[in-house]
Amino acid sequence: MSLRCRRCQATIGLDDLTYIAYHAHTMGANRVEVHFECPRCGYRGERMLSQQAWDELMLNYLENDERTADEWLTTQQMGPITAEEVRAMRRMLRSGNLLQSLHEWERSQRGETTE
């Protein structure tokens, strides 16, 4: 099972989930409310899934992801990237030192000599 955007049919990944709520019922099946933002078109949607469908979806995500569940939770707790972090990264990329060190690392990986 996979979660797809209703507008463009893109696959919704684990990182695209913005809100998850569990609705426990005394009578009937439990439900999971999932809000997401499509990575392709930006559509914000929501779905109500049965507990069984949610479990299958999570297993599918975790089997296809290189991260463990603990690593995913740690990433989610970090929060969104701030505007200041984006500006700092752009400044670092513009400085020649970072790119130069990346080029040197690539050369060392290929076994070339640095000049």
N, C-alpha and C positions, 0 to 999 in steps of 0.2 A: 504494500500500500504506500502511496505517496500523496502528499498534499500539493495541490496545484492551484495556481491563480485562476480565478474565474474569467478574468479579462483576456489574458494573453496565453494561458495554459502553461506558464513557466513553472518549473518545480520549485516549491518552497523548501528552503533548507532550514536546518536547526538554528542558524544565526539570524534568520529572517523573522523568527517568532518574537513578538514584542510583548505579549501578555498571555499568561496561562492561568486559568482558574479551574479548580476542581469543584464540581457540584455533586455533593453526596445526597442520595435519595434514600429514604427509609423503605419506600416501595418502588421497585423498578431498578433499572440499571443506572449506575453512576454516569455522569456526563463530564466532559472536559471542554471548557470554552477556550479556544485558541484564537488570538489575534495575530496578524502577520502583515508584513509589508513586502510586496513583490520586488525581488531584486532587479527585474527587467523593466517593468513599467511603473513601479512605485505605487501601485494600487494597494490600499489598505483594506484588508478584508478580515472576516472572522468566520469561524466554523464552530459548530457544536459536534463533538465526537463522542461516541460511546467509549467506555473505559477500555473495552477490548480493542477498538480501532486505535485509540491513543497508545496502548501498549505495543501494538504492532508497528505503529509509526515510529515510536521511540527506538524499538529494536532495529528497525530499518536504518534510522539515522545513525545509531551507534555502531552498527556493523559496517556501514559505508564511510565512517569518519575515522580519521587517524587518531583523534583525540579520545581519551577516556571520558567517562561521565564526570569524574572529578575535575579534569582539565576544562571541560565545557562549563561547569558551574563556576570555576575560578574566573574564566573569561567573562561570564555574564556578570559577576560581581564587580568587575573592574569598571563597568559603566561605559558610557559612550566616550569617544575621543573628543576632547574639547578643542575649541578654535585655537587656543594658545598652543596646544600640542601639534596641531596641523601647521601653524606658522613656524614653530621651532623645527619641525621636520623639513619644511621647505627651505628654511635658512641653511640647514645642515646639508641638504642636497645641492644647494647652489654653491656652497663652498667647495673648492676644488679638492680639499683634503679627503673627503669621503669617497668621491669618485676615483681619485688617484689610488686610494688604498684598495678599493674594489678591483681596479684594473690589475694592481700588483698581485692581489690574491688569486685572480683568474689566471694570470701568467704562471704563478707558482703551482697551481693545480694542473695546468697543462704541461708543466715541466720546462717552460721557457725561461731563459735567463733574463734578468732585469737589466735594463741599460741605463 
